[in-house]
Amino acid sequence: MSDHPIASAPGTALAGQLPVSPNNPCPFLRALVANGYVGGDVVPLPQLSEIVGDASGQTGFGKKKVRIATWMVAVIANGLGPGRVFKSATSGAVLDQLRDGPLDKHGGGSRILDAAAKVHEEQIDRLATFGKDCKDPAGGIETGLTAKEIETFMAANIKRDGDAARWYYPILMKGEWPVLLKILGKGEGEARYLSVAEVRTLFVERRLPERITARLPKPASR
């Protein structure tokens, strides 16, 4: 793979998609915006938490837990000040103003999506080196990371960041790759894994797997 970021300038739309602001640093939210499931600006927290709950595939109390966790993260995503938290709680999260917020690592960690929202595919290749052969429930074998490999990957990212890593980065990471595993993962229990191929599609093409989109409400017209 090239060491240069791939095509498409930050903020531009890929074919058949809506543009996504470079100031939205979350790959999952970027896919939701690009495909019209939520707007790129202010998104009410009940709407956002409901969509994430649907995407998770959980039902009953499990889905409620996902929605609550999403609400708790989203309410502080634009800032920790009382006024900002109140505005987020009552009006919604501003997805195109998440950059420089309390959850932004400024391109640290995995380094797949940098601070300018450019995707570096060589970092996805690095992610794959932490994976192993996993059995796809639909048949076949593919490279993936279970919870154990994800823990190892995140620890390596912190070590690589060195002095640039802040004390709270491990806390932020708990809301990133482990959550992606819960939402996008295949299989059950300890065998549940995150497909590297699907991670590549999420970051590069800003698309979610069909089994996930089948759970979501029909997107807005593109």
C-alpha positions in Angstrom: 0.0 0.0 0.0 1.1 3.6 -0.5 2.2 5.6 2.5 0.2 8.5 1.2 -3.4 9.2 2.2 -6.0 7.9 -0.3 -8.0 10.0 -2.7 -10.9 12.3 -2.0 -10.1 15.6 -0.2 -11.6 15.9 3.3 -15.2 17.1 3.2 -15.8 16.0 -0.3 -18.5 13.4 -1.2 -17.7 10.0 -2.6 -19.9 8.8 -5.5 -23.5 8.5 -4.4 -22.8 9.9 -0.9 -23.2 13.2 0.9 -20.2 15.3 1.9 -18.8 14.9 5.4 -17.0 17.6 7.3 -13.3 17.0 8.1 -14.3 18.3 11.6 -16.2 15.1 12.2 -13.5 12.6 13.3 -15.6 9.6 14.1 -15.6 6.9 11.2 -18.9 5.5 12.3 -20.6 8.9 12.4 -18.9 9.8 9.1 -20.5 6.8 7.5 -24.0 7.7 8.9 -23.7 11.3 7.6 -22.3 10.2 4.2 -25.2 7.9 3.6 -27.9 10.1 4.8 -28.9 8.4 8.1 -28.2 11.6 10.1 -27.4 15.2 9.1 -23.9 16.5 9.3 -24.8 19.4 11.6 -27.0 19.2 14.7 -28.5 15.8 15.5 -30.9 15.4 18.5 -29.5 12.9 21.0 -32.6 10.7 21.0 -32.3 10.3 17.2 -28.6 9.6 17.4 -28.8 7.1 20.3 -31.8 5.3 18.6 -29.8 4.8 15.4 -26.7 3.5 17.2 -29.0 1.2 19.2 -30.6 -0.1 16.0 -27.1 -0.6 14.4 -26.0 -2.6 17.4 -28.6 -5.3 16.7 -29.3 -5.5 20.5 -32.9 -5.8 21.7 -34.7 -5.1 25.0 -32.5 -4.1 27.9 -29.3 -4.6 25.8 -30.4 -2.0 23.3 -31.4 0.4 26.0 -27.9 0.1 27.5 -26.4 1.0 24.1 -28.7 4.0 23.7 -27.8 5.3 27.2 -24.1 4.9 26.6 -24.4 6.7 23.3 -26.4 9.5 24.9 -23.8 9.9 27.7 -20.9 10.1 25.2 -22.7 12.4 22.7 -23.8 14.9 25.4 -20.1 15.8 26.2 -18.7 15.4 22.6 -18.9 19.1 21.8 -17.6 20.3 25.2 -17.6 19.8 28.9 -18.8 23.2 30.0 -22.3 23.3 31.7 -23.7 25.6 29.0 -22.4 23.4 26.2 -23.6 20.2 27.9 -27.1 21.7 28.4 -27.2 22.8 24.8 -26.2 19.3 23.6 -28.8 17.7 25.8 -31.6 19.9 24.6 -30.7 20.6 21.0 -28.3 17.8 20.0 -24.7 17.0 19.1 -23.1 19.1 16.4 -21.3 16.4 14.3 -19.3 18.8 12.1 -17.9 20.5 15.2 -16.5 17.4 17.1 -12.9 18.2 16.1 -11.0 19.6 19.1 -13.7 18.5 21.4 -13.0 16.4 24.6 -13.2 13.1 22.7 -10.8 14.1 19.9 -7.3 12.6 20.0 -6.2 14.8 17.1 -5.2 11.9 14.8 -3.5 9.9 17.6 -4.2 6.3 18.5 -4.7 4.2 15.4 -3.7 7.1 13.0 -6.0 5.6 10.3 -7.9 8.9 10.2 -5.6 11.9 10.7 -6.4 15.3 12.2 -7.3 16.6 8.7 -9.7 13.6 8.2 -7.5 12.0 5.6 -7.4 8.2 5.6 -4.0 6.4 5.7 -4.5 2.9 4.4 -1.0 1.8 5.5 -2.4 2.1 9.1 -5.2 -0.3 8.2 -2.5 -2.7 7.1 -0.9 -2.2 10.4 -4.2 -3.0 12.2 -4.3 -6.3 10.3 -1.0 -7.3 11.7 -2.6 -7.5 15.1 -5.4 -9.7 13.8 -5.7 -13.5 13.2 -7.7 -15.8 11.0 -11.3 -15.8 12.1 -14.2 -17.9 11.0 -16.9 -15.9 9.3 -20.3 -17.1 10.5 -21.4 -17.0 6.9 -18.6 -19.3 5.9 -14.9 -18.8 5.0 -12.0 -17.3 6.9 -10.9 -13.7 7.1 -8.5 -11.5 9.1 -10.1 -10.0 12.2 -9.5 -8.8 15.8 -11.3 -10.2 18.8 -11.6 -8.3 22.0 -8.2 -9.6 23.1 -6.4 -8.5 19.9 -8.1 -5.1 20.1 -6.8 -4.6 23.6 -3.3 -5.4 22.4 -3.7 -3.0 19.4 -4.9 -0.2 21.6 -2.0 -0.7 24.1 0.5 -0.6 21.1 -1.1 2.6 19.9 -0.6 4.3 23.3 3.0 3.1 23.4 3.6 4.4 19.9 2.2 7.8 20.7 4.7 8.2 23.5 4.8 11.6 25.2 2.0 12.8 22.9 -0.5 10.4 24.5 -2.6 12.0 27.3 -3.6 10.1 30.4 -7.2 9.9 29.3 -6.5 8.4 25.9 -7.0 4.8 27.2 -10.4 5.9 28.5 -11.4 7.4 25.1 -10.3 4.3 23.3 -12.7 2.2 25.3 -15.4 4.1 23.4 -13.9 3.5 20.0 -12.6 0.1 18.9 -14.4 -2.0 21.6 -17.7 -0.2 20.6 -17.0 -0.9 16.9 -16.6 -4.6 17.9 -20.0 -4.6 19.5 -21.7 -2.9 16.6 -19.8 -4.3 13.5 -18.5 -7.5 15.0 -19.3 -11.0 13.7 -19.8 -14.0 15.8 -20.7 -14.3 19.5 -18.9 -14.3 22.8 -15.1 -14.5 22.9 -15.1 -15.5 19.2 -16.7 -12.2 18.1 -14.3 -10.3 15.9 -14.0 -7.1 14.0 -13.3 -7.7 10.3 -10.3 -5.8 8.9 -12.0 -5.8 5.5 -15.0 -4.1 6.9 -12.9 -1.6 8.9 -11.3 -0.7 5.5 -14.7 -0.2 3.9 -15.9 1.9 6.9 -12.9 4.3 6.8 -12.2 4.4 3.0 -15.6 4.1 1.5 -17.6 5.5 4.4 -20.0 2.5 4.1 -21.5 0.1 6.7 -22.1 -3.6 6.0 -25.5 -4.5 4.6 -26.3 -6.5 7.7 -26.0 -3.2 9.7 -27.8 -1.0 7.3 -30.7 -3.5 7.2 -31.4 -2.6 10.8 -31.5 1.1 10.2 -34.3 3.4 9.1 -34.4 4.4 5.5 -31.9 7.2 4.9 -32.8 10.6 3.7 -32.7 11.3 0.0 -29.2 11.8 -1.4 
